[in-house]
Amino acid sequence: MNIDLLEVGLILITLAWLVQLGFMLRKDRKIQKAFVGLYVVGVALLAVNAFLSGSLSHALLQTVSMAAALLVLFVLLGKKG
């Protein structure tokens, strides 16, 4: 079985959403650091895969998405409480 970066990235993004859903079902409506962290790593893998595949427009768009998520993560990490 050969798993590529695209598949791993999509698996991590799916796990991120399942983590967030789990917290929300327990009535915790805050954005979870674990969600954002998994999402960032997943999108980073998608961006690397797109770059290696020669799809620079996809790589750029995924990098922008990753940067936005990283900003959210930095804000969450900076919050007290």
N, C-alpha and C positions, 0 to 999 in steps of 0.2 A: 504494500500500500504506500503510495507516494502522496503526501500532503504538501501542497504548495503554500506560499505566503498568502495568496488570496483566500484560500480556505481557512487558514489559521486566523487571519484577520477577521473574516466574517463570523467565525465561531466565537472569537473574543467579543465582538460587538453584540452578538446574540446573548452571550453570557452576561454582558453588562446590562442589557435591557432586562434580563430575567432577575438579576440582583436588584435592580431598581424596582421592578414590579413586586418582588417579594417584600421589600420594605413598605411599599405603598399599600399592599394588601393588609399589612399590620398597622395601617393608619399613620405611617410616618411619611409625610408628603415632601420632606426635604430632599434635595438632590444629594445623593450619596457619593462620597469620595471614591468608593470602590467602583461605582458605575462609571464615573468620569475617567478614572484611571484605566479601567479595562477598555473603555471606548477609545481613549487616546492611543493606547498600544495597538488596538485593532485597526484603527484608521492609519496609523503609521505603517503597519504592515501592508495595507492596501496601497498606500502611496509608494512605498518601496517597490512593490510588485508592478505597479503601473509604470514607474520610472524604468525599471529593468525591462519591461515589455515594450518600451518606446512610446508609451502613451503619455506624453508630457502634459497635455491638457488635463487628463484625469489625475495625474500625479499632483499638479498644481492645485486643483480643486480639493483634493483630499488633504493636501497640506494646509490649505486655508481652514478647512473644517477641523483639522487636528489643532491648529493654532487657537481657534476659538474655544475648543474644549479645554485646552491647556490653560487659557486665561480663566475659565470657570474654575478649574481645579486650583489654580493659585489663589483665587478669591476664597474658595472653600477652605483651603489650608490656612489662610491668613485669619479666618474668623475664629473668635474665641467662643467656646461653649457649644 
